[in-house]
Amino acid sequence: MTTDWRILPPLTGLRAFAAVAELGGFSQAARALNVTHAAVAQQVRALEGHLDTPLVIRDGRGMALTDEGKQLAKALTDGFGTMANGIAALKSSGSDRPVRITLTASFAAQWLMPRLKDFWDRHPDIALSLHPDPRILDLRREGMDLAIRYGNGDWPDVISRFLAPARMAVAASPALLDGRQTLKASEMQEMEWILARDWPEQENYLRSLGLSPDRLSRTEFFNEELSLAAARQGLGLVVESLALLQDDLDEQRLILLHDSKDRLPGYFLVMAHGPQRAATRAFIRWLENSA
């Protein structure tokens, strides 16, 4: 599809309006663009004239976007974001800037860290900067090259690719099981449990096993690292993502008692639209080959 450049409004007006919409006001946009309030207002009025459509409702000292303004603001946010991402990728393509990855602390500790030596053996020239964070971050705003997220892979305005299953499983230490390899639901109901707090999916999974979650004797932890450490010490049965249990299972620190077999939710590689730096592409290839 060929762009008809003649119908596009001046870039200065589009940029001014995008800044007003993103920052919530003319004064804020003026400071960000390093111009005067009057200049921004003039550029936005010129854009409205070019489009013959009101974009901003001015109400005394405040403002709001019209429906048409909201529609254009979204398109400009996507467009300018892609442009900025592409320019940043070009400017840093030959630099030593680390690949910045946001991910949960549990995935970093239990899945990624045990595998990283292989990556650096293969790519000793690529630096990584890990940013453990339970929140879903805006990659462009936070300056992240890549996210590893838990979910169904259906986040808006990003590219997501399946990395590894996160299906739930029940495991326990050999010491706690005392030679047993399986447990009946009635036996599990009477045992101690190590569970996460405020995790509805966990409660549903336990019910699917024929258990009554509200009647379980449970110790709750806020993160997976503490839960797994307690499970290794034989303090109870643990519910966790199979991907995060895998190293403990391989090393026989824990024994798998039940696996949900579900493909979703899972762990996904998440990227902003636009080109990626060569270092980021290399890390993504390695992640997919390691999964």
N, C-alpha and C positions, 0 to 999 in steps of 0.2 A: 504494500500500500504506500503510495507516494503522498507525502505531506504537502498540502496546499499552504505554503508559507504566507500567502497574501491575506488569508483570513485571520491569522493569529494577531492578537493585540500586542502592543509594545511590551517587551520583557520587563521593563521597569515597573509598569503598572501591575503586571502579574506578580512580580516579586513583592511589591509593596502590599498588595492585597493578601498574598499568602502569609506574609509576616504579621499583618493585622489579625488574620483569622487564627493563626497559631498562637500568638502571644496575647490576644484578647484586648487589644486596644491600639489606638494610633500612636500614643506616646511611647508605649513599649516597643512598637515596631520601629519608630523613629530612632530610638536608642540603639536597637539591634542593627539597623541599617546605616547608622551614623549620619543621618540627615535630620532635617527639622520636621516637627509635627505637621507644619503647613505643607511641606513637600510630599509627605506620605498621603495626606488628605487629598491633595491635588491629583496625585497619581491614581488614587482609588476612584475619584470622581471621573477622571478621564477614562478609566477602564469601564466604569458603568456607562459612560456615554458611548464608548466604542461598541459595547454589547447591547446597548439600549435596554438595560436590565438593572434594577436596583440590587445591590449586593449587601449593603450595610444599612441597618436601621440606626440612625443617630438619635439618642434620647438624652438630651442635656449633656452630662459629662460621661455618660455610658454609651454602649453600642451593643448591637446584636446582629447576627447574620440573617438575611432572608433565606428562604428555602433554596433559592437559586445560588445564593452566596455559599451555603453549606455544601451544595453539590460541587461548585467550582473549587471550593477550598479542599475538599477531599481529593479531587483530581490533581490539584497543584501540589498537595502534600506528597502524593505518590510520585508525581513527575519530578519535582525538585529533589525528593529523597533519592530517587534512582540516579539523577544527575550527580548529586553530591557523593553518593556511594561510588559511582563510576570514576569520578575525578579523584576521590581519595585513593581508590585502588590503583589508578594510574600513577599518582604522585608517590605512592609508597611501594610500588611493585618491586623496586630494586633496593628497598631499605631493609634494615634489620629489625623493624618494628615487630614485636611478638604477635603471634596469632592470639587474639583475645577470645576466650570461651567462657560463657556463663552456663552453669550447670548446678545441680544440687550437690551438697556436700557428700551425701551418701553415695551418689553415682561416682563422684570423683574418687572417694576413698576406696570403695569396694570394687568398682569395675575398671575405672581408667588408670589409677595409679599403678596397680600391679602390671599393667601392660605397657606403660610409658617407656620403659627401658628399650623395648623393641623399636619404638618410634624413633628415639634418639640414636639408636644404633644405625638406623637406616637414614635418618635426616639430622645429622649432628649440627647442621647450620641453621636449623629452624628453631626459634625460641617460642615458647608457649607461655601464656599468662592466663591462669585459671582463676575464675571468679565465682566461687561457690555462693549460691543465692537461691533460696526457695521460691522467690518471686519470678513471675514471667515478665522479663524486661523487654522494653522497646530497643531492639538491636541498634538501630540507627542513632537514637538519642543517647544511648549509653556507650556508643563506640565499640560494640562487640562485633566480631567477625562471624561468630557461630554460637548457637545455643544447643544444648542437649536437654530436651524437655520430655516430661512424662505425660502421656495422655493418648488421645486418639488420632493425633496428627491433623486436626481440622482447624488450626488457628488461622484467623483471617490475615490477609495482606503479607504473608510470608510463604517461603518454599519449605516444605517439610518432607523428609525422606526417612522411612523406617530404618532404625538401626538395630534394635535388639528387643526381644520380648520382655515384658515386665509382668508376666503372669504371676499370680500369687501362689505361694507354696507354704507348707508347714514343715518345719524342721526342728531337730533337737540334737543335743550332744549325745554321743554314745554312752557317757556316764549316766545321764538321766534315763536312758532307755534300758540300761542294764541288760544288753544283749539282744533286745527285741529290735526288729526291723520295721514292724508295722504296729499300729494301734487302732483299736475299734473306737467308734465315736463315743461310746459310753466310757471308755478308758480316758480318752482325751478330755472329756467333760470334767473329770475328777482331778486333772493334773493342774499344776501351776502354768501360767501363761505370761509371756512377755509381749505386750501389744502396744501399738501406737495410739496416741490420743487423737480424737476428732478425725477419724478416718472411716467414713461410712462404707466405703468399698470393702474394708477389712471385715466389718460387722456382717455385711451381706455374704461374704465368702464363708465366714464361720457358720452362718445359718445354712448355707448350701451343703455343709459337711454334716448337718444334723445336730449341730451344737446350739446351745442357748447362750449367746454372748453375755447377756446381763447376769448370768449365774456363774460365769467363769471366775476362778480365783486369778486375778490379773495384777501384774505390775506394769505401769504405763511409763513409757519414755517418750521424749520429744523428738528424738532422731534415731535413725537406723544404726548409726555407729554404736550407740549405747545399747540398743536392743541386741545387736549381734554379739557384742562383748559379753552381755549377760547370758545369752544363749550358749555361748562357747563354754561358759563356766557351769553349765548344767542347772541354771536357775529356773528354767521353764521352757515350754514349747514357744516357738517364735513364728509369727506370720510375716513374710517378707516377699519382695519381688524375687523371682527365681534368678534373674540376672545378677542381683546383688548377693545371692547365696552361693553362686556357682563356685567361687574359689574355695569357700569353706567346705562345700560338698566334695570338690575334687581332692582336697587335702584331708578329707574324712574327719574334719573338726565337727561337722554336723552331718546328720543323716536325714535324707528327704523322706517325709512321711506322706505328703500329699501334694499334688501339682494340679492347678486348675485347668491347664491345657489351653487356656484362652490366648489368642494372639494379641488382642487388644484389651486394655490399654498397653502401650509399649513405650520404649524410649525412641525419640525421633531426633534426627539432625534438623535444625531449623536455621534458615538463612534468609536474609533480606533479599529482595529482588535486585538484580544487577550483577555486574561482574565481581568475581572473587579474586583476591591476590593469589599468586602462584603458591605461596606458602600455605594459605588456607586450603586451596584445592588439594595439596599434597596431604595435609592432615586429615581431610575428609576421606580421601581414598584409603588412607591407612586405617581410619576408624571403621569403615565399611568392610575392609578385608579382615579386621580383627574381631568383628562381631560374631 
